[in-house]
Amino acid sequence: MVFQFLRQQAASAEVPEAKASATGPVVAHLSTGRVAWSARDTVSLSKTGFIGNPVAFRAVKLIAEAAAALPLVLQDARQRYETHPLMRLVQQPNAGQGRAELLEALYGQLLLSGDGYVEAVSGESGVPVELHVLRSDRMRLVPGRDGWPVAYEYSVGGRKHRFDVTGTVSPICHVKSFHPQDDHYGLSPMQAAAQALDVHNAASRWSKGLLDNAARPSGAIVYQSADGQGTMSRDQYERLVSEMETHHQGARNAGRPMLLEGGLDWKPMGFSPADMEFQKTKEAAAREIAVAFGVPPMLLGIPGEATFANYQEAHRAFYRLTVLPLATRVTARLGEWLSGHLGEALELGPDLDKVPALAAERDAQWARIAGANFLTAAEKRVLLGLPVLEADHG
């Protein structure tokens, strides 16, 4: 009987296989387990934090779209390239996505899970012809005996695809955020904001429950029998509960008058100070979520934020402190990885001269460097992040 029970349990735990793409492996268990309030794995946080929370959703979208829209520049020690195979690959990574869509998906995965994965599909010559962003929750890193990665497993349904990374150039580019307690996976802003997300979602559910109750605080029905006793019979109690649920609860019954029979009296309960603080608690949680992602609360429409003097100042700080560091780090990693495939030493990064939010700072920097007469033209180009021209050496 024991063995039969175990066999039944194993059979019920089997997951039916489903068709998957060429990259197609199972669901990776990248969970950090359950902590105080809610699950902290990537799938759960994506559902409750991104899909189910407007503040985190807008923060991720704001960062990912802004970073993906930045113009890119490719250069080496000698020149900037207007056209190059690497730039053409980034501009047209695959048949279903353009540059902005690919990078937005990569930034989004990085913000939601702390990890971003890009697959290079190589042609007959071994040079990449397509780039694809893979879902972080489906990827699992396989460490070797020395702790360094030897492979990545991508899983969907019941199928796995293994990417060997022991060669000179890896088919997978793994971009991860800093994690002080994990050698292989990154720490996402979503994990850091998990408690604030729980508080914000709980406050939203409380508000919804209050609206369903006609936006009035609850009360108590007090029963006092003719003989002075306060105990109802079982039938009386069940009938009263049934009538309350049917005729007086829910939004559709809002405002309906209550008819009480003899011995019943309604005692409304006012809002407690804790109830009145719910909205402030929700706004404080929203600010914590915004801080975790590095988005000025003013840009998310969160009231009570006066850190920046105006919207333009907050917008400039958002680019300087959040968008540009993220885009610079990710594109540099992509450029280094793709350079290895092409066998060239190239640098890929955002073109700061074409970012409208930094126009004022750019003009001031150009004027300051142009007025430095003690610098040569080559030194000025280096300070501006430009390659040195051959003529400048003379």
Backbone torsions as a table, in degrees:
resi	resn	phi	psi	omega
1	MET	NA	-38.1	-179.4
2	VAL	-64.4	-44.7	179.7
3	PHE	-65.5	-37.1	177.9
4	GLN	-64.0	-39.7	178.5
5	PHE	-63.6	-42.9	179.6
6	LEU	-65.1	-38.9	178.2
7	ARG	-64.4	-39.0	178.1
8	GLN	-64.8	-40.3	179.2
9	GLN	-64.4	-42.4	179.6
10	ALA	-65.4	-39.9	-179.9
11	ALA	-65.4	-38.8	-179.3
12	SER	-71.1	-22.0	-178.6
13	ALA	-85.7	-9.9	-178.8
14	GLU	-67.3	141.7	179.1
15	VAL	-105.2	123.9	-179.5
16	PRO	-63.6	136.5	-179.3
17	GLU	-73.4	148.9	179.6
18	ALA	-132.5	155.5	178.2
19	LYS	-67.2	144.3	-177.7
20	ALA	-138.5	172.1	179.1
21	SER	-75.2	-179.0	-177.0
22	ALA	-64.0	-27.1	-179.9
23	THR	-83.7	0.7	-158.1
24	GLY	-67.1	85.5	176.2
25	PRO	-97.6	-179.8	-172.0
26	VAL	-75.0	-152.6	176.4
27	VAL	-105.7	119.0	-176.9
28	ALA	-77.5	140.9	-179.4
29	HIS	-93.1	81.7	-179.7
30	LEU	-97.2	35.1	-173.8
31	SER	-81.9	141.3	171.8
32	THR	-96.8	10.9	176.2
33	GLY	85.4	-174.7	179.0
34	ARG	-100.3	134.4	177.5
35	VAL	-112.1	-140.0	-170.4
36	ALA	-61.9	-45.6	-168.7
37	TRP	-116.0	-50.6	-173.1
38	SER	-143.3	169.8	-179.9
39	ALA	-64.9	143.2	-178.0
40	ARG	-111.3	10.6	177.9
41	ASP	-73.9	163.7	-173.4
42	THR	-61.4	-42.7	-177.6
43	VAL	-64.0	-46.9	-178.7
44	SER	-65.1	-42.9	-180.0
45	LEU	-66.3	-35.3	177.9
46	SER	-65.2	-38.1	-179.4
47	LYS	-71.5	-49.1	-176.6
48	THR	-80.8	-32.1	-174.3
49	GLY	-92.4	-42.1	-176.9
50	PHE	-95.9	-51.7	-178.9
51	ILE	-74.1	-34.5	-173.2
52	GLY	-104.5	5.2	-179.0
53	ASN	-133.5	119.7	-175.2
54	PRO	-68.1	-31.3	-177.8
55	VAL	-69.2	-50.3	179.1
56	ALA	-66.1	-37.1	177.7
57	PHE	-58.8	-47.8	-178.0
58	ARG	-68.5	-36.7	179.6
59	ALA	-63.6	-45.7	179.5
60	VAL	-64.6	-45.6	-179.4
61	LYS	-63.1	-40.3	-178.0
62	LEU	-63.1	-46.0	-178.9
63	ILE	-69.4	-48.5	-175.7
64	ALA	-63.2	-43.8	-179.3
65	GLU	-69.2	-38.6	179.9
66	ALA	-67.4	-42.6	-179.6
67	ALA	-69.1	-38.1	-179.3
68	ALA	-70.2	-25.8	-178.3
69	ALA	-83.9	-8.6	-179.6
70	LEU	-64.2	133.3	174.9
71	PRO	-67.4	143.5	-177.2
72	LEU	-109.1	152.6	177.6
73	VAL	-131.9	140.2	178.8
74	LEU	-118.7	130.2	-178.4
75	GLN	-152.3	163.7	170.3
76	ASP	-125.1	-160.8	-176.7
77	ALA	-71.2	-13.6	-174.2
78	ARG	-109.0	-35.3	-171.1
79	GLN	-157.4	165.7	169.5
80	ARG	-99.3	141.2	-175.7
81	TYR	-102.3	125.6	173.0
82	GLU	-79.2	-41.0	176.6
83	THR	-129.2	137.9	-179.6
84	HIS	-164.0	148.3	178.2
85	PRO	-55.5	-36.0	179.7
86	LEU	-66.7	-42.6	179.6
87	MET	-66.8	-38.2	177.6
88	ARG	-64.1	-37.0	178.4
89	LEU	-66.4	-41.3	179.4
90	VAL	-69.5	-37.5	-179.8
91	GLN	-69.5	-35.0	179.2
92	GLN	-129.1	74.8	-172.3
93	PRO	-70.2	-35.0	179.0
94	ASN	-159.4	175.7	-174.5
95	ALA	-68.8	-23.9	-175.2
96	GLY	-101.1	-8.2	-176.3
97	GLN	-138.2	150.5	169.5
98	GLY	-101.2	-173.1	-178.7
99	ARG	-59.9	-47.0	-176.2
100	ALA	-64.3	-42.4	-179.7
101	GLU	-65.3	-42.4	179.9
102	LEU	-63.4	-48.5	-177.4
103	LEU	-69.4	-35.0	176.6
104	GLU	-62.9	-41.5	177.1
105	ALA	-63.8	-40.0	179.7
106	LEU	-66.0	-46.8	178.7
107	TYR	-63.9	-39.1	179.2
108	GLY	-62.9	-45.1	177.5
109	GLN	-61.2	-39.9	-179.4
110	LEU	-65.9	-39.3	-180.0
111	LEU	-72.9	-33.6	-177.1
112	LEU	-81.6	-34.4	-173.7
113	SER	-120.4	-15.3	-175.1
114	GLY	88.0	-3.4	-178.0
115	ASP	-134.7	140.8	174.1
116	GLY	-130.9	136.3	-177.3
117	TYR	-126.9	131.3	176.4
118	VAL	-122.2	129.5	178.2
119	GLU	-101.3	134.0	175.4
120	ALA	-102.2	122.5	176.1
121	VAL	-96.9	113.0	-174.6
122	SER	-90.8	148.6	175.5
123	GLY	-86.3	-165.2	-178.1
124	GLU	-65.2	-31.3	-179.7
125	SER	-80.9	-5.4	-178.3
126	GLY	88.7	-4.1	178.4
127	VAL	-86.3	136.2	-180.0
128	PRO	-60.2	135.9	176.7
129	VAL	-115.9	-15.3	177.9
130	GLU	-144.3	151.7	174.7
131	LEU	-126.4	137.7	179.3
132	HIS	-136.1	135.2	173.7
133	VAL	-86.9	128.0	-179.1
134	LEU	-102.6	146.3	-179.0
135	ARG	-67.3	132.5	-176.3
136	SER	-68.3	-33.5	-177.4
137	ASP	-72.4	-10.5	178.8
138	ARG	-103.0	-1.1	-175.7
139	MET	-103.7	138.6	176.7
140	ARG	-131.8	129.7	178.5
141	LEU	-83.9	135.3	179.5
142	VAL	-108.4	107.8	-179.2
143	PRO	-82.2	151.8	175.1
144	GLY	-88.7	-170.6	-178.5
145	ARG	-65.0	-30.7	-179.9
146	ASP	-87.8	1.2	178.6
147	GLY	93.9	-15.7	179.0
148	TRP	-80.1	150.4	-178.2
149	PRO	-64.6	137.8	174.1
150	VAL	-114.5	-17.6	-179.7
151	ALA	-164.6	163.9	170.7
152	TYR	-124.7	139.2	177.9
153	GLU	-115.0	122.4	178.7
154	TYR	-107.8	126.8	-169.3
155	SER	-127.3	138.1	174.9
156	VAL	-143.2	131.1	-179.6
157	GLY	63.3	-112.5	176.5
158	GLY	-120.6	13.3	-175.8
159	ARG	-112.0	148.7	-179.4
160	LYS	-128.8	146.0	172.1
161	HIS	-125.3	128.7	-175.0
162	ARG	-105.2	127.6	176.0
163	PHE	-103.9	116.2	178.0
164	ASP	-81.2	127.5	-178.1
165	VAL	-118.6	23.4	179.5
166	THR	-86.0	-6.0	179.9
167	GLY	-77.4	-176.9	-179.3
168	THR	-67.4	-34.9	178.9
169	VAL	-126.7	128.2	-177.3
170	SER	-81.9	139.9	173.9
171	PRO	-74.4	-8.8	-179.1
172	ILE	-118.4	129.8	171.5
173	CYS	-101.2	114.5	-178.5
174	HIS	-103.9	113.8	175.7
175	VAL	-106.8	126.2	-177.5
176	LYS	-135.3	151.9	174.7
177	SER	-82.9	161.3	-179.7
178	PHE	-66.5	132.5	175.5
179	HIS	-131.9	118.7	-175.4
180	PRO	-72.2	-15.3	-174.8
181	GLN	-124.4	16.0	179.1
182	ASP	-141.1	128.0	-177.5
183	ASP	-83.6	-17.4	-171.2
184	HIS	-118.2	-24.7	-175.7
185	TYR	-123.9	152.7	-176.9
186	GLY	-91.5	165.9	177.8
187	LEU	-102.8	124.7	-176.6
188	SER	-93.0	154.3	172.5
189	PRO	-59.4	-29.0	179.8
190	MET	-62.4	-37.9	178.1
191	GLN	-69.4	-39.3	178.7
192	ALA	-66.1	-30.2	-178.2
193	ALA	-95.9	9.9	-172.0
194	ALA	-59.8	-43.1	-179.0
195	GLN	-67.0	-41.5	176.9
196	ALA	-63.9	-34.7	176.7
197	LEU	-63.7	-42.9	178.2
198	ASP	-61.3	-43.2	-179.6
199	VAL	-64.5	-44.4	-178.7
200	HIS	-65.0	-43.1	179.3
201	ASN	-66.9	-38.7	178.5
202	ALA	-65.1	-39.1	177.7
203	ALA	-65.6	-36.1	177.4
204	SER	-66.2	-40.7	177.7
205	ARG	-65.4	-37.5	178.2
206	TRP	-63.4	-43.3	179.0
207	SER	-63.7	-39.9	178.3
208	LYS	-64.1	-41.9	177.8
209	GLY	-63.3	-36.1	178.2
210	LEU	-67.1	-39.6	177.5
211	LEU	-66.0	-39.3	177.4
212	ASP	-63.2	-23.0	179.8
213	ASN	-99.5	31.1	177.3
214	ALA	65.1	26.4	178.2
215	ALA	55.9	30.8	177.4
216	ARG	-120.4	148.9	175.1
217	PRO	-67.7	156.4	179.9
218	SER	-71.8	171.5	179.0
219	GLY	-144.8	-170.8	-178.5
220	ALA	-131.6	140.3	173.8
221	ILE	-98.2	116.7	-177.4
222	VAL	-98.8	130.4	-179.1
223	TYR	-109.3	128.8	177.3
224	GLN	-133.3	110.7	-177.8
225	SER	-75.8	171.3	-178.0
226	ALA	-64.5	-31.0	-178.4
227	ASP	-88.5	8.0	176.9
228	GLY	89.2	-1.2	180.0
229	GLN	-86.7	147.4	-177.8
230	GLY	-107.4	28.8	-177.2
231	THR	-113.7	129.5	177.6
232	MET	-96.1	154.8	174.6
233	SER	-73.3	164.5	-178.5
234	ARG	-62.0	-41.9	179.8
235	ASP	-64.5	-42.1	178.5
236	GLN	-62.6	-42.8	-178.3
237	TYR	-64.2	-47.1	-179.4
238	GLU	-64.3	-37.9	178.1
239	ARG	-65.5	-42.1	-179.8
240	LEU	-63.8	-44.7	179.2
241	VAL	-61.6	-42.2	-179.6
242	SER	-63.6	-42.6	179.4
243	GLU	-67.1	-37.4	178.9
244	MET	-65.2	-44.8	-179.5
245	GLU	-66.7	-34.4	-174.8
246	THR	-82.5	-40.0	-168.8
247	HIS	-113.0	-11.1	-171.6
248	HIS	-132.8	1.4	178.5
249	GLN	-114.6	151.0	179.4
250	GLY	96.9	161.3	-176.3
251	ALA	-64.9	-34.1	-176.8
252	ARG	-69.6	-17.5	179.5
253	ASN	-101.1	11.0	-177.8
254	ALA	-60.5	131.5	177.1
255	GLY	82.3	-3.0	-179.2
256	ARG	-69.8	129.3	-179.4
257	PRO	-66.4	150.1	-177.9
258	MET	-104.7	128.1	178.0
259	LEU	-102.8	114.0	-177.3
260	LEU	-108.6	134.7	178.2
261	GLU	-82.4	177.2	-177.2
262	GLY	-57.2	136.1	178.8
263	GLY	92.7	-8.5	-179.0
264	LEU	-107.7	137.0	-179.3
265	ASP	-139.7	135.7	-178.3
266	TRP	-94.5	126.8	179.2
267	LYS	-118.5	99.3	179.6
268	PRO	-68.5	147.6	178.1
269	MET	-109.6	127.2	179.5
270	GLY	-77.3	169.0	177.1
271	PHE	-69.2	132.8	174.3
272	SER	-80.7	162.7	176.1
273	PRO	-56.7	-33.7	178.6
274	ALA	-65.7	-38.1	177.5
275	ASP	-64.8	-40.8	-178.0
276	MET	-66.8	-23.5	-179.0
277	GLU	-84.9	-1.3	-175.4
278	PHE	-61.0	-42.2	-178.4
279	GLN	-65.7	-40.5	177.2
280	LYS	-65.0	-38.1	177.4
281	THR	-63.3	-40.3	178.9
282	LYS	-64.5	-41.7	179.1
283	GLU	-67.0	-37.9	177.3
284	ALA	-64.6	-40.3	177.4
285	ALA	-64.7	-38.8	178.2
286	ALA	-62.5	-39.8	177.8
287	ARG	-65.9	-37.6	177.9
288	GLU	-64.9	-39.0	177.2
289	ILE	-62.7	-45.7	179.8
290	ALA	-62.2	-39.8	179.2
291	VAL	-64.5	-41.0	-179.6
292	ALA	-61.2	-35.2	-180.0
293	PHE	-88.6	-10.5	179.8
294	GLY	80.5	28.0	178.5
295	VAL	-107.9	123.8	176.1
296	PRO	-56.3	126.6	-178.9
297	PRO	-53.7	-28.6	179.0
298	MET	-59.2	-35.2	-179.1
299	LEU	-72.4	-18.6	179.3
300	LEU	-98.4	2.5	179.2
301	GLY	74.5	24.4	179.7
302	ILE	-84.6	122.8	-177.0
303	PRO	-72.4	159.7	175.6
304	GLY	85.4	8.5	-178.9
305	GLU	-102.5	119.9	-177.9
306	ALA	-131.8	30.1	-179.6
307	THR	-67.8	-40.2	-178.8
308	PHE	-104.4	147.7	-176.6
309	ALA	-68.1	-33.9	-179.2
310	ASN	-152.7	174.6	-177.0
311	TYR	-64.9	-38.5	-178.8
312	GLN	-63.6	-40.1	178.2
313	GLU	-66.0	-40.0	177.4
314	ALA	-66.2	-38.3	179.0
315	HIS	-64.2	-42.2	178.6
316	ARG	-66.2	-40.7	177.5
317	ALA	-65.6	-35.9	177.8
318	PHE	-60.5	-43.8	178.6
319	TYR	-69.2	-44.8	-175.8
320	ARG	-66.7	-41.6	-170.7
321	LEU	-96.8	-19.1	-174.7
322	THR	-123.5	-57.4	-172.0
323	VAL	-68.5	-51.4	-175.5
324	LEU	-66.2	-43.6	176.3
325	PRO	-59.7	-40.7	179.2
326	LEU	-66.0	-49.0	-177.9
327	ALA	-64.9	-38.9	179.7
328	THR	-63.7	-44.8	-178.5
329	ARG	-66.2	-44.3	-176.0
330	VAL	-70.4	-45.9	-179.0
331	THR	-67.7	-33.6	175.9
332	ALA	-63.4	-41.0	177.8
333	ARG	-66.6	-42.5	176.9
334	LEU	-61.5	-45.0	-179.8
335	GLY	-62.6	-42.1	178.5
336	GLU	-63.3	-42.6	-179.8
337	TRP	-66.1	-46.0	179.7
338	LEU	-69.3	-32.0	176.6
339	SER	-62.2	-35.4	176.9
340	GLY	-64.2	-35.4	177.0
341	HIS	-68.6	-35.5	-176.1
342	LEU	-90.6	-12.9	-179.2
343	GLY	73.6	28.6	179.1
344	GLU	-127.8	153.9	176.8
345	ALA	-95.1	96.0	-175.2
346	LEU	-124.0	153.2	177.3
347	GLU	-120.3	126.8	177.3
348	LEU	-114.6	133.5	-179.2
349	GLY	-165.9	169.8	178.4
350	PRO	-69.2	143.0	178.0
351	ASP	-87.1	99.8	-175.7
352	LEU	-66.6	-21.8	-178.9
353	ASP	-72.6	-12.9	-176.7
354	LYS	-115.2	18.2	178.1
355	VAL	-94.5	111.0	-176.2
356	PRO	-59.1	-33.6	-176.7
357	ALA	-66.3	-19.5	-177.1
358	LEU	-108.7	17.1	-175.5
359	ALA	-59.4	-43.9	-177.8
360	ALA	-65.0	-43.4	179.1
361	GLU	-66.6	-36.9	-179.8
362	ARG	-65.3	-44.4	180.0
363	ASP	-62.4	-40.6	179.6
364	ALA	-66.1	-38.9	179.2
365	GLN	-66.7	-43.4	178.8
366	TRP	-61.4	-44.4	-179.4
367	ALA	-64.0	-40.1	-179.0
368	ARG	-66.4	-44.0	-178.6
369	ILE	-72.5	-38.2	178.7
370	ALA	-63.3	-31.0	-179.8
371	GLY	-82.9	-3.9	179.1
372	ALA	-84.5	87.7	-174.7
373	ASN	-69.3	-17.5	-179.2
374	PHE	-79.9	-3.8	178.4
375	LEU	-99.0	144.1	174.4
376	THR	-80.0	167.6	179.5
377	ALA	-62.1	-36.5	179.6
378	ALA	-66.1	-40.7	179.6
379	GLU	-67.2	-36.6	177.9
380	LYS	-65.3	-40.0	178.8
381	ARG	-65.4	-37.7	178.1
382	VAL	-64.0	-43.0	178.9
383	LEU	-63.2	-30.6	179.0
384	LEU	-87.2	0.4	179.3
385	GLY	79.1	20.4	-178.6
386	LEU	-100.9	148.8	175.7
387	PRO	-68.1	149.1	-179.3
388	VAL	-79.0	130.0	179.2
389	LEU	-82.5	157.6	-179.0
390	GLU	-61.7	-37.9	-177.5
391	ALA	-67.2	-25.2	-177.8
392	ASP	-69.8	-22.0	-178.5
393	HIS	-70.4	-24.7	179.0
394	GLY	-77.9	NA	NA
